[in-house]
Amino acid sequence: MSDWLNPGLAHLWLPYTQMKTAPAPLPVASSAGVRLRLADGRELIDGISSWWTACHGYSHPHIRAAVEAQLATLPHVMFAGLVHEPAARLAQRLAKLLPGDLDRVFFTESGSVAVEVALKMAIQYWRNLGHAGKQRIVYFRHGYHGDTFATMALCDPEEGMHTLFAGSMPDQIMAELPTDDTMRRAFDLLLETHGERVAAVIVEPLVQGAGGMQMHDAATLAFVADACRRHNVLLIADEIMTGFGRTGRLFACEEASVVPDIICLSKALTGGTLPLAATVARRHVFEAFLSADPAAALMHGPTYMANALACAAANASLDLFEREPRLEQVADIEAQLATELAPCRALAGVADVRTKGAIGAVELSCQPGGTIDLDGLRRRFAELGVWVRPFAKVVYLMPPFVIDADDLSLLTGAVRRVLTERAAALA
Ligand SMILES: *Cc1c(COP(=O)(O)O)cnc(C)c1O
């Protein structure tokens, strides 16, 4: 075993982890393609792309070379009063790829901060136009938009991640995704009632990720966008998880022909190599900040904004989307996930099986006692040589897009096997 593991673990505080009872984390030594190599030489096939980032697999030589070249010339420079080629090129490329006139890019270093910037943009947009009362944000049940205080206030209050802090968070307005006519009337009424206080609606288009891989159709998304327009409210699309091909299109909004006023990107933006996020505004949003008044400017600027290494990685990732058939690979993964996860529907303890793009989710029903033994499931997956990490009530697969059919079958086979074992234990 590695000599750094236990001495280091004594000083690490891990995410979302009860440090007293959680099983020890696995030491990873290296990564390549869809495989993680552990310190003891074992290999795991990766089923979740490191929190949905590693869309080209790990250590892609093209991204590595781009970051190495950037490291040799300009690893980082502050982004106020100075700019650099990787950020300029990346902004231009994102503007070209994104739908409509989403063409003004503000870079940050994490998804949560990208959402915070979107909220600031939305609220200040209305203030700059003389509507200072429009400050509230409408979000949806099962939504997830980050872990900082402003973004926690937009996460499903019942999913339990953030209830502890309820008293310290801004008060926002939760809505149901309007998936049928009755709910559409209710959503319209909500915007009609609160419209004068509401700056924006925020939505994860087509798939709500960390809230449990809940899926809705393009018509629902299109209705939300249309309702925002009719009620004079901005639409923020949080595509931090769905962006860059995960749902089958480069951006999920495209499937509904929706052009949000602001879009948030991160996760797969750098192909899973370096932290970077972008908040991209449409022209009319940006133009509301142009004024002789200095106070009308957007007051935000993270120290490591537009880090040049991260921008170089993102440019290399976009090269790969251009050169390699990523969306075709996603379509193949979608078909295979649908076929190979379908048998899970018949298992005891399974409530639902859903697939969309390169996302396959099996929702579990609770064991007697109302709990799901997540640690037990996670341990079993690792024993079977796959990296699959269920959370809340879902066992899900979001593999790198470069995975081949055999490796994907190993992942779906492991899911079927572990849930079959669970069904037997439940009986
Ligand atoms: C992961 C995620 C975030 C938060 O991103 P971080 O980089 O973890 O801060 C926000 N919104 C969505 C939809 C996400 O999936």
The ligand as a Gaussian input file, in Angstrom:
#p B3LYP/6-31G(d) Opt

LIG

0 1
 C      -22.246000      20.230000     -10.116000
 C      -23.317000      21.213000     -10.363000
 C      -23.256000      22.516000      -9.843000
 C      -22.155000      22.972000      -8.929000
 O      -20.896000      22.916000      -9.515000
 P      -19.590000      22.923000      -8.583000
 O      -18.462000      23.001000      -9.554000
 O      -19.619000      21.635000      -7.812000
 O      -19.684000      24.110000      -7.691000
 C      -24.281000      23.389000     -10.170000
 N      -25.306000      23.009000     -10.963000
 C      -25.395000      21.777000     -11.472000
 C      -26.538000      21.431000     -12.366000
 C      -24.411000      20.822000     -11.183000
 O      -24.521000      19.579000     -11.672000

